Amino acid sequence: MCGITGWVAFDRDLTVEGPVLDAMTATQLCRGPDAGGVHLERHAALGHRRLAVIDIEGGTQPMTVEHDGRVLAALTYSGEVYNHRELRAELEAAGHRFRTRSDTEVVLHAYLEWGERLAERLNGMFAFAVWDTRTEELLLVRDRMGVKPLYYHLTRHGVVFGSEAKAVLAHPSVRPVVDLDGLREMFAVTKSPGRTIYRGVAEVRPGHVVRIRREGVSVRHYWALEAREHTHDLEATVATVRALLDDIVHRQLEADVPLCSLLSGGLDSSAVTALAARALRAAGAGPVRSFAVDFTGQSEHFRADEVRSTPDGPFAQLLARHVGADHSVIELDASAVTDPAERAAVLRARDVPGGFGDMDVSLLLLFRGVREHSTVALSGESADELFGGYRWFHDPRLVAAEDFPWAGALSQLAGAGAGPREQLLDQGLVAKLDVHEYRRARYREALAEVPHLPSADPLERRMREISYLNLTRFVCILLDRKDRMSMANGLEVRVPFCDHRLVQYVFNTPWWMKSFDGREKSLLRAAVRDLLPEEVAQRPKAPYPVVQDPHYPALLRAELAALADDGTAPVLGLLDRRALTDALAPDTDPQSVRLGVDLALDLNAWLTEYRVELEL
């Protein structure tokens, strides 16, 4: 896994612009701590930072293919292609010759053989740019589910691009301007495909190819969820899901560096860990290494709430013993999670404020601990969106709402009593933003995309919509979070549940099969039940843990009080003075303003560090 960046300009000679490209590439150092490189041509400059995972010696980038001493194409690539061995054999049969064992070289030769149609042939998570020297055009490609990020800014004579917005913002022609629509996107609790909060900076949409030529820019989607008749009965459906998972996990275990799994003790991570343990054991490769996060004293003093009925620790330990995993716990305390330096690291990783507060910081610290032992980790991310694990799949009120179903439920993730994120913002600004209407507009756009079968009954039709919304507007929030927190530590996280074959199959599975036993994720549970202890298989859904230490919200509020006393903090112009005074009052429960304080602190750090130009 790596960080990529580049600049195409048809109006100038970029061979003399090395310092600009070096500055852009340097922003991706955390994504690629092992090596770096640049490729400069007259109208194209490509940069790369490498995290070496496959073919440690041979996979250096940017990578080129030459013929008779002339460069045909150059590639800067981030990701993993899990079917690279099959593609290599096909390309070799067509006459291609390879110098390395890397999947990077397979992607480059695949472009020479199939052009932009190579995207349809790749199975994996990836974001890459190919510069075709012969035709002087750039191709930007992103994987089907958007696991790996890719940003770009169109200029008058070309494009600037990178794995993260910070790489694009490092170019001297790009200013960090955020207008009302940028703030709306920040606060809307959804991720609109293609949009970012920075004016003029776009994302390559998942499953899309962007081609930049002298004549202009074209965008093509090469993959999207389709409506297909599901012809399997329940038994065959369970068997198909299991067969797919066996193949997916087996493919994703390939690495020339230490590999592990992330294990919370929930159904999703337990399934991935058990499948990995079984595959490694069959290959004679030894036990799977697994890691979990916990907070000091939390297992002993756990307090159940509406969304977390049990602590993770005991279930993770149970699963680890059951499959013979080499299991470790990364234990954190409240002081580590509130450390301003760690909060600043989260902001630098995300480029955007207002994420998931302590859940982001603890994930960053978990991945830092994992990285001390492993370079690659398997994750259970995306199973809830795919198999219907969240409460909003099962609450009739949320299912029927004319809004994204998670919009009214997410505040509970911060714990009982947490108020809304925007509670400290200036009320005039809140009214001007009208985030609710913005989100409704994005909701209507998403609904218009949903593929339907003409024979579906009303319930099946609505649940297909709910599934589509989760797979295209919600899972990308969590995938982006996981990518940023992991790559900030030079850790590659793979997501087996995002394999497009599984996603397409389960998307078209009738809702009654996904909940056939009256539970969430019935289909997944049935597919992996033989691998799990009964207690783990039957465990109710529990979201990622939050800090329950009462000192945590109090520490945050103390930091906000110091900021308010300073009087020069840029965020104060966005806050409601009365709400700020109330939040700092001695009789205010710190937990009730926890999300609002989190957001205010993040906004202030972002405005300061990124020198954001607000145009409101």
Salt bridges, closest charged atoms under 4 A:
ASP11 OD1 - ARG12 NE 3.96
ASP11 OD2 - HIS157 NE2 3.88
ASP13 OD2 - ARG42 NH1 3.80
GLU17 OE2 - ARG12 NH1 3.49
GLU41 OE2 - HIS39 NE2 2.72
ASP68 OD2 - HIS67 NE2 3.24
GLU80 OE2 - ARG494 NH2 3.81
GLU86 OE2 - ARG251 NH2 2.78
GLU90 OE2 - ARG121 NH1 2.98
GLU105 OE2 - ARG99 NE 3.99
GLU105 OE2 - HIS109 NE2 3.75
GLU113 OE1 - HIS96 NE2 2.71
GLU116 OE1 - ARG211 NE 2.98
GLU116 OE2 - ARG220 NE 2.42
GLU120 OE2 - ARG117 NH1 3.10
GLU120 OE2 - ARG220 NH1 2.93
ASP132 OD2 - ARG134 NH2 2.92
GLU136 OE1 - ARG214 NH2 3.14
GLU137 OE2 - ARG211 NH1 2.09
GLU137 OE1 - ARG213 NE 3.32
GLU164 OE2 - ARG31 NH1 2.70
GLU164 OE1 - LYS166 NZ 2.54
ASP181 OD1 - ARG184 NH1 2.84
GLU203 OE2 - ARG142 NH2 3.74
GLU203 OE1 - LYS191 NZ 3.02
GLU226 OE1 - ARG228 NH2 2.96
ASP246 OD1 - ARG242 NE 3.31
ASP247 OD2 - ARG251 NE 2.98
ASP247 OD2 - ARG501 NH2 2.90
GLU254 OE1 - HIS84 NE2 3.11
GLU254 OE2 - ARG85 NH2 2.85
ASP256 OD2 - ARG101 NH2 3.13
ASP268 OD1 - LYS521 NZ 2.83
ASP305 OD2 - ARG308 NH1 3.85
ASP312 OD1 - ARG539 NH2 2.71
ASP326 OD2 - ARG289 NE 3.37
GLU342 OE1 - ARG368 NH2 2.85
ASP351 OD1 - LYS166 NZ 2.97
ASP351 OD2 - ARG484 NH1 3.67
ASP358 OD1 - ARG594 NH2 2.80
ASP360 OD2 - ARG350 NH1 3.06
ASP360 OD1 - ARG481 NE 2.75
GLU381 OE1 - LYS482 NZ 3.27
ASP384 OD1 - LYS521 NZ 2.76
ASP384 OD2 - LYS541 NZ 2.53
ASP395 OD2 - ARG391 NH2 3.37
ASP395 OD2 - ARG397 NH2 3.91
GLU402 OE1 - ARG440 NH2 3.68
ASP403 OD2 - ARG439 NH2 3.04
GLU422 OE2 - ARG421 NE 3.89
GLU437 OE2 - ARG444 NH2 3.02
GLU445 OE2 - ARG195 NH2 3.77
GLU445 OE2 - ARG442 NH2 2.77
GLU449 OE2 - ARG205 NH2 3.53
GLU449 OE2 - ARG473 NH2 2.89
GLU465 OE2 - HIS452 NE2 3.37
GLU465 OE1 - ARG462 NH1 2.87
ASP480 OD1 - ARG484 NE 3.45
ASP483 OD1 - ARG31 NH2 3.03
ASP483 OD1 - LYS148 NZ 2.35
ASP483 OD2 - ARG484 NE 3.91
GLU492 OE2 - ARG494 NE 2.57
ASP499 OD1 - ARG501 NE 2.94
GLU520 OE2 - ARG519 NH2 3.31
GLU520 OE2 - ARG525 NH2 3.54
ASP530 OD1 - ARG242 NH1 2.64
ASP530 OD2 - ARG278 NH1 3.88
GLU534 OE2 - ARG529 NH2 2.91
ASP549 OD1 - HIS551 ND1 2.80
ASP598 OD1 - ARG343 NH1 2.94
ASP602 OD1 - ARG343 NH2 3.21
GLU613 OE1 - ARG175 NH2 2.42
GLU615 OE2 - ARG175 NH2 3.92
GLU615 OE1 - ARG199 NH1 2.77
